Amino acid sequence: MFFWILGGVFGIFFLIFLWDRFFQTKNLVVGNYPVIGRFRYFFHKLRPFFRQYFGDDNAYLPRVIVDWILKVAHGKSGYFAFDIFDSTGKLHDGNHQMRHSANPKNVDEIAPKFPTIGEKRKHPMKMKNFLYKSAMSLGAIGFEGTRAMASACEKVGAPFNTGEGGFAVHHIPNVKFSPEKKFFKSVKIPKLFKVFLFFAPGARLKNRAIDFLGNLFLPCGMRDLWLFDKKYFCFYTINWDAPLSDFPEKISDGAGQIIFQIGSGLYGLRDPHDPKKFNFDRFQKIMRFCAAIEIKLAQGAKQTGGVLKAVKNTPVIAEIRGVKAGIDLISPNRFPFYEKDGEKEFFEFLELLSEKAGGKPIGIKIVISSEKNIEPIAREMERNPRVGPDFITIDGGDGGSGAAPVALGILFGKKIEKALETAISVLKKYRVRNRVKVFASAKLAAPHQSARALAIGADAIGEARAVMIAGGCIRSGFCSGENGDCPVGLATMKRSKRRGYEQSFSEKVKNIENYFRAHEHGLEQIAAICGVDSPSRLLPEHLAEK
């Protein structure tokens, strides 16, 4: 029997040898090295995984910072080990230090003064953290990953930016379902089926049982659009057909501080009869859950707008965004309500959105390559003191996830420190700096990086990459879904991969919470050493530039 199996194996290899050598016409290596040449491609596919274990892997973030994120996310102190080293040579190079005080404070003497956004609006947003989760769209991030981030942010009081992918029930997982809440619709499951959950052992099989019930009782292919409530034994989602009066006038308990981002694709806000028109009815309903609005004019890694490959544009994502499923979604290069030299009309649009939202703050997201990127905005703010954005998010040129086109991620936009300096200089030049808060967003993963941004002049820090790492990302580089699936189920639509994330959902929420708390604590430590009583009081004079 053994020799028959051995002969069969050799026979298969011989057939592959014949194909490689004499018939295939596409590959040079296997043509010259039949069979064995295939191992070259096998090991090439393993490179992303080996890179994490046997290389420094500083492409996304320096390894020493990744280690810090992982430690604090798992509840450890985050102190460096005795033999830690920085292979990048950039963390302590004499160019990026801060000045310590001769009379430092203790951490228990720190009283953080968090920024208030839109102080003159009817409903300003009073932040409770300096760090917030910056924009990552539902679709780019899976349903479970989005829920985990939203849940953690609400629990620690950190703002949560939705990204440009629209709005869904996954953004408000901590808003408890009840039949009295008419902005929810539900599908009740017969109690007889509770036996499925009772006999399913372990978290993974229980989730499989819930999926089975969802596929059985919910509209075909729409399982991911609904959350499951064990108390009422039903599936529920947001009822967008309900009248505006059924939505809470004030932000519903458990929603947290959500910043709703609108990109040039107007995803989730397209008029069902005319995709080019703005759906104000849906917008007003969304804003009943959100604390602020952000208009994305540009982002660091994809100045052309968001890119979602067809493989991740599932029927559910298409339903949420109001688009056709199964096609590449590439946002237009320009925001449709902001044409060249049209700052006046754009500001009027901002005011209209704020008004429709009930008087909530509104801001814009831009990338800085030169003063020209922000000067028209500052000039119009000076010209008309009554209108304009309440905050400006400055996205660094090195932002973005593993889904960014490499050319755009490398060529455009200044690094965040230089971009902040340029933006704040222009705002001061036009005497409007005191009217607008400035957010910094670009790989400011650790407190020492965020503290420098605050000292340069930022009011708050947006972070996505570190939140992903705290939430389970292993930096495999398959974020786009085009060349493979995210192996941990965080940035994929493949249900088979996402089951692993759902299985560890509660732990990932806790990890993300831990990261936010550790980051805030780190900022307080730095403020204490600099001799100020709040990270918000860090100034350029605290920077020790070489």
C-alpha positions in Angstrom: 0.0 0.0 0.0 2.9 2.3 0.9 4.5 1.9 -2.5 1.2 2.6 -4.3 0.9 5.9 -2.4 4.5 6.8 -3.1 4.1 5.9 -6.7 1.0 8.1 -6.9 2.9 11.1 -5.4 5.8 10.7 -7.8 3.3 10.4 -10.7 1.6 13.7 -9.7 5.0 15.4 -9.5 6.0 14.0 -12.9 2.8 15.3 -14.5 3.5 18.8 -12.9 7.1 18.5 -14.3 5.9 17.8 -17.8 3.4 20.7 -17.6 5.9 23.2 -16.3 8.6 22.3 -18.7 6.7 21.8 -22.0 3.2 23.2 -21.9 2.8 26.3 -19.6 3.7 29.6 -21.3 3.5 32.2 -18.5 6.2 31.5 -16.0 10.0 31.8 -16.6 11.2 30.3 -13.4 9.1 27.1 -13.4 9.9 26.7 -17.1 13.6 26.4 -16.3 13.2 24.8 -12.9 10.0 22.6 -13.1 8.3 21.7 -9.8 11.1 23.1 -7.6 10.6 26.6 -9.1 7.1 26.6 -7.6 8.7 26.7 -4.1 9.9 30.2 -4.9 6.4 31.5 -5.1 5.3 29.5 -2.1 7.9 31.1 0.1 7.2 34.5 -1.4 3.6 34.1 -0.2 4.9 33.3 3.3 7.0 36.5 3.5 4.4 38.7 5.2 4.1 36.1 8.0 7.9 35.5 8.4 8.5 39.3 8.4 6.7 39.7 11.6 8.7 37.0 13.5 12.2 37.2 11.9 12.5 40.8 10.7 12.3 44.2 12.3 9.0 44.9 10.4 9.2 48.7 10.6 7.1 49.4 7.5 3.9 50.2 9.2 5.1 51.3 12.6 8.5 50.8 14.4 8.5 47.4 16.1 9.2 49.0 19.5 5.9 51.0 19.3 4.0 47.9 18.1 5.3 46.1 21.1 4.2 48.9 23.4 0.7 48.9 21.9 0.4 45.1 22.3 1.5 45.3 25.9 -0.8 48.0 27.0 -3.7 46.5 25.1 -3.3 43.4 27.1 -3.3 45.3 30.4 0.4 45.4 31.0 2.4 48.5 31.9 4.1 49.1 28.6 7.5 49.6 30.2 10.4 48.8 27.9 12.3 45.6 28.5 15.9 45.9 29.5 17.2 44.8 26.1 14.8 46.8 23.9 16.3 48.6 21.0 15.1 50.8 18.2 16.3 49.5 14.9 14.8 52.6 13.1 17.2 55.0 14.8 14.5 57.6 14.9 12.8 57.4 18.3 15.6 59.0 20.3 17.8 60.6 17.7 18.2 64.0 19.2 15.8 65.6 16.7 12.4 64.8 18.3 12.8 65.4 22.0 10.9 67.6 24.5 12.1 69.8 27.2 11.6 68.6 30.8 10.8 71.1 33.6 13.2 71.9 36.4 10.1 71.7 38.6 8.0 68.8 37.2 4.6 67.8 38.5 3.4 64.4 39.7 0.9 62.6 37.6 -1.8 62.9 40.3 -1.5 66.7 39.9 -2.6 66.6 36.3 -6.1 67.9 35.6 -6.7 67.3 31.8 -8.6 70.1 30.0 -10.1 68.5 27.0 -11.2 70.5 24.0 -14.7 71.5 23.2 -15.7 71.4 19.6 -18.1 74.0 18.2 -18.5 76.1 21.3 -20.9 78.5 19.6 -23.1 75.7 18.2 -26.3 74.7 19.8 -24.9 71.3 20.7 -21.1 71.5 21.1 -19.1 68.3 21.5 -17.2 68.3 24.8 -14.4 65.8 24.4 -13.4 63.4 27.2 -10.1 62.2 25.7 -7.3 63.8 23.6 -7.2 60.6 21.5 -10.1 59.5 19.2 -10.5 56.7 16.7 -10.0 58.3 13.3 -11.8 57.4 10.2 -12.0 53.8 9.1 -15.1 52.9 7.0 -17.5 50.0 7.6 -16.6 47.8 4.6 -12.9 48.5 4.9 -13.2 47.2 8.4 -15.5 44.2 9.0 -18.7 44.3 10.9 -17.3 42.8 14.1 -14.2 45.0 14.0 -16.3 48.1 13.6 -18.6 47.1 16.5 -15.6 46.3 18.7 -14.0 49.8 18.1 -17.3 51.6 18.5 -18.1 49.7 21.7 -14.7 50.4 23.2 -14.7 54.1 22.3 -18.1 54.6 23.9 -17.0 52.9 27.1 -13.9 55.0 27.5 -15.5 58.2 26.2 -13.3 58.6 23.2 -14.8 60.0 20.0 -15.3 57.6 17.1 -15.0 58.6 13.5 -17.2 56.5 11.2 -15.2 57.0 8.0 -16.9 57.7 4.7 -18.7 54.3 4.4 -22.1 55.3 5.7 -23.8 54.5 8.9 -25.3 51.3 10.3 -26.4 49.6 13.5 -22.8 48.4 14.0 -21.7 52.0 14.9 -24.0 52.0 17.9 -23.6 48.5 19.5 -24.0 49.8 23.0 -27.4 51.3 22.3 -29.6 48.7 24.0 -32.4 47.3 21.9 -36.0 47.4 23.2 -39.3 47.2 21.3 -40.2 50.7 22.5 -37.4 52.2 20.5 -39.1 52.8 17.2 -36.0 53.7 15.3 -35.1 50.0 15.5 -36.9 47.3 13.5 -36.7 43.7 14.6 -37.4 40.1 13.5 -38.4 37.9 16.5 -37.2 34.3 16.5 -39.6 31.6 17.9 -38.4 30.6 21.4 -38.4 27.0 20.3 -35.1 27.8 18.5 -33.4 28.7 21.8 -32.4 25.0 21.9 -29.8 25.7 19.2 -28.0 28.1 21.5 -28.5 25.9 24.6 -26.8 22.9 23.1 -24.1 24.7 21.0 -20.9 24.4 23.1 -18.4 27.2 23.1 -18.6 30.8 21.7 -17.8 29.9 18.1 -20.6 27.3 17.7 -23.1 29.6 19.5 -22.3 32.3 16.9 -22.7 29.7 14.2 -26.1 28.9 15.6 -27.1 32.6 15.6 -25.9 32.8 11.9 -28.0 29.9 11.1 -31.1 31.5 12.6 -30.3 34.8 10.8 -30.0 33.1 7.4 -33.3 31.3 8.2 -35.4 34.2 9.2 -33.8 37.3 7.7 -34.0 38.6 4.1 -31.7 36.5 1.9 -28.1 37.7 2.1 -28.8 40.4 4.6 -27.7 38.6 7.8 -24.8 41.1 8.4 -27.1 44.0 8.4 -28.7 42.9 11.7 -27.5 42.5 15.3 -28.8 39.8 17.6 -30.3 40.5 21.0 -30.3 37.6 23.4 -32.7 39.1 25.9 -35.6 39.6 23.4 -34.3 36.7 21.2 -34.5 38.7 18.0 -32.5 40.3 15.3 -32.6 44.1 15.0 -31.3 46.9 12.8 -32.0 50.6 12.3 -35.3 51.4 10.7 -34.5 54.1 8.2 -38.2 54.1 7.0 -39.3 55.3 10.4 -40.2 59.0 10.6 -37.6 61.4 12.0 -39.8 61.9 15.1 -39.1 58.2 16.1 -35.4 58.9 16.4 -34.1 60.3 19.7 -33.8 64.1 19.8 -30.7 63.8 22.0 -27.9 61.4 21.3 -29.2 58.1 22.5 -27.6 56.5 25.6 -24.8 54.2 24.6 -24.0 55.9 21.3 -21.0 57.8 22.6 -19.4 60.6 20.7 -19.7 59.7 17.0 -18.2 61.9 14.3 -20.0 61.1 11.1 -17.8 61.4 8.1 -19.1 62.3 4.6 -16.8 61.6 1.7 -17.0 62.6 -2.0 -18.9 59.4 -2.7 -21.8 60.5 -0.4 -22.1 56.9 0.7 -25.2 56.3 2.8 -26.5 59.7 1.9 -27.4 59.3 -1.8 -31.0 60.1 -2.8 -32.6 56.8 -3.9 -34.0 58.4 -7.0 -30.9 60.5 -7.9 -27.5 59.3 -6.6 -26.0 62.8 -7.2 -28.5 64.4 -4.8 -28.0 64.7 -1.1 -30.4 62.7 1.1 -31.2 65.1 3.9 -33.8 62.8 5.4 -31.3 60.0 6.0 -28.7 62.5 7.1 -31.0 64.0 9.8 -31.8 60.5 11.1 -28.1 59.6 11.2 -27.2 62.7 13.1 -29.6 61.8 15.9 -26.9 59.4 17.0 -23.8 61.5 16.2 -22.1 64.4 17.9 -20.3 66.0 15.0 -19.8 65.9 11.2 -16.6 65.7 9.2 -16.4 66.5 5.5 -13.5 64.6 3.9 -11.9 66.7 1.2 -8.7 64.6 1.1 -6.9 61.9 3.1 -3.2 61.2 3.4 -2.9 57.8 1.7 -5.6 58.2 -1.0 -6.1 61.8 -2.0 -8.5 60.6 -4.7 -10.8 59.5 -2.0 -11.6 56.1 -0.5 -11.1 52.8 -2.4 -13.1 49.7 -1.6 -12.3 46.7 -3.9 -15.2 44.7 -5.4 -14.5 41.7 -3.2 -15.4 43.7 -0.1 -18.4 45.5 -1.6 -20.9 42.9 -0.5 -24.7 43.2 -0.9 -24.9 44.4 2.7 -22.2 47.0 2.3 -23.9 48.1 -1.0 -27.2 48.4 0.9 -25.6 50.6 3.6 -23.7 52.8 1.1 -26.5 53.0 -1.5 -24.5 51.6 -4.3 -24.3 48.6 -6.6 -22.7 45.5 -5.1 -19.7 43.7 -6.5 -17.9 46.6 -8.1 -14.9 48.6 -7.1 -15.9 51.7 -5.2 -13.6 54.6 -6.0 -14.7 57.9 -4.5 -14.6 60.9 -6.8 -11.5 63.2 -6.6 -13.5 66.2 -5.5 -16.2 66.7 -2.9 -19.4 67.5 -5.0 -20.3 70.6 -3.0 -16.9 72.3 -3.1 -15.7 73.4 -6.5 -12.5 75.4 -7.1 -12.7 79.0 -5.6 -16.1 78.1 -4.2 -15.3 78.5 -0.5 -18.3 80.8 0.1 -20.8 78.2 -1.3 -19.0 75.4 0.5 -19.2 77.2 3.8 -22.9 77.8 3.2 -23.3 74.0 2.7 -21.4 73.4 6.0 -23.8 75.7 7.8 -26.8 74.0 6.2 -25.6 70.6 7.4 -25.0 71.8 10.9 -28.4 73.3 11.0 -30.1 70.1 9.6 -28.2 68.2 12.3 -29.7 70.3 15.0 -26.8 72.7 15.5 -23.9 70.2 15.9 -20.2 70.9 15.1 -18.9 70.4 11.6 -15.4 70.1 10.3 -13.3 69.2 7.3 -10.4 66.8 6.7 -7.5 67.9 4.4 -4.0 67.0 3.5 -1.2 69.6 3.5 1.5 69.7 0.8 1.8 73.5 0.9 0.1 76.5 2.3 -2.2 76.6 -0.7 -4.1 73.5 0.6 -5.5 75.5 3.6 -5.1 79.1 2.6 -8.5 79.4 0.7 -10.3 78.0 3.8 -8.5 80.4 6.2 -9.1 83.4 3.9 -12.8 82.7 3.7 -13.0 82.3 7.4 -11.4 85.7 7.9 -13.7 87.2 5.3 -16.8 85.9 7.0 -16.4 85.5 10.7 -19.9 83.9 11.2 -19.4 80.8 9.2 -16.8 78.1 8.6 -15.6 74.8 10.1 -15.5 74.2 13.8 -12.5 71.8 13.4 -10.0 70.9 10.8 -8.5 67.4 10.6 -5.0 67.5 9.2 -4.1 64.1 7.8 -0.5 63.3 7.4 1.0 62.0 4.1 2.0 58.8 5.8 -1.5 57.8 7.0 -3.6 55.0 5.7 -3.9 51.3 6.1 -2.6 48.4 4.0 -5.3 49.2 1.5 -3.6 52.4 0.2 -2.2 52.6 -3.3 1.6 52.7 -2.7 2.2 55.7 -5.1 -0.4 57.9 -3.4 0.7 56.8 0.1 4.3 57.8 -0.6 4.2 60.8 -3.0 1.6 63.2 -1.5 1.2 65.1 1.7 3.7 66.3 4.3 4.4 64.3 7.4 2.1 65.3 10.2 4.6 67.5 12.2 5.4 69.7 9.1 1.7 69.6 8.0 0.6 70.9 11.5 3.2 73.6 11.5 2.0 74.8 8.0 -1.7 74.7 8.9 -1.4 76.5 12.2 0.9 79.1 10.7 -1.7 79.9 8.0 -4.6 80.0 10.5 -2.6 82.5 12.6 -1.7 84.5 9.6 -5.4 85.0 8.8 -6.2 85.5 12.5 -8.7 82.6 12.7 -6.7 80.1 14.8 -8.9 80.7 17.9 -12.1 79.9 15.9 -11.2 76.4 14.9 -9.8 73.3 16.6 -7.1 71.3 14.9 -7.0 67.5 14.9 -3.8 65.6 13.9 -4.2 62.2 12.3 -1.3 60.1 11.0 0.5 57.3 12.8 0.6 59.1 16.1 0.3 55.7 17.8 2.2 56.3 21.1 2.0 59.1 23.7 5.4 60.5 22.8 4.3 61.1 19.2 0.9 62.5 20.2 2.5 64.9 22.8 4.7 66.4 20.2 1.7 67.0 17.9 -0.1 68.7 20.8 3.0 70.8 21.5 3.1 71.9 17.9 -0.5 73.1 18.2 -2.9 70.2 17.7 -6.0 70.1 20.0 -6.7 66.4 19.6 -5.2 63.3 18.1 -6.8 60.9 15.7 -5.5 57.3 15.5 -6.5 54.3 13.4 -3.5 52.1 12.9 -2.8 51.6 16.6 -6.5 51.0 17.3 -6.4 48.2 14.7 -3.3 46.7 16.3 -4.8 46.9 19.7 -7.9 45.3 18.2 -6.1 42.3 16.8 -4.4 43.5 13.5 -1.2 41.5 12.9 -0.1 43.7 9.9 -0.4 41.0 7.3 -0.9 43.6 4.6 -4.1 42.1 3.1 -6.4 45.0 4.0 -7.6 45.6 0.5 -8.8 42.0 0.1 -7.6 41.9 -3.4 -4.6 39.6 -2.9 -5.9 37.7 0.2 -8.0 38.0 3.3 -7.2 39.6 6.6 -6.2 36.4 8.6 -7.7 37.7 11.9 -11.1 38.7 10.4 -10.7 42.4 11.2 -10.5 43.9 7.7 -12.4 41.3 5.6 -15.9 40.6 4.5 -15.3 36.8 4.4 -17.5 35.3 7.0 -15.2 32.3 7.5 -12.4 34.6 8.7 -14.7 37.0 10.7 -15.9 34.1 12.9 -12.6 34.1 14.7 -12.9 37.8 15.5 -16.5 37.3 16.7 -15.3 34.5 18.9 -12.9 36.9 20.7 -15.1 40.0 20.4 -15.3 40.8 24.2 -11.6 40.5 24.6 -10.9 42.8 21.6 -13.2 45.4 23.1 -11.2 45.2 26.3 -7.9 45.4 24.5 -8.9 48.6 22.6 -10.2 50.2 25.8 -6.9 49.4 27.5 -5.0 51.1 24.7 -7.0 54.3 24.9 -6.5 54.5 28.7 -2.8 53.8 28.4 -2.3 56.5 25.7 -4.1 59.1 27.8 -2.1 58.1 30.9 1.1 58.5 28.8 0.1 62.0 27.7 -0.5 62.9 31.4 3.0 61.5 32.3 4.6 63.7 29.6 2.6 66.8 30.7 3.8 66.2 34.3 7.5 66.0 33.3 7.1 69.2 31.2 5.7 70.9 34.3 2.2 71.6 33.0 -1.1 70.5 34.5 -2.7 69.3 31.3 -1.5 67.9 27.9 -3.5 70.7 26.3 -0.9 73.2 27.8 2.0 71.7 25.9 3.5 74.4 23.7 6.2 74.7 21.0 8.5 75.9 23.8 8.4 72.4 25.2 9.9 71.0 22.0 13.7 70.5 22.0 14.3 70.7 18.3 17.9 70.1 17.2 
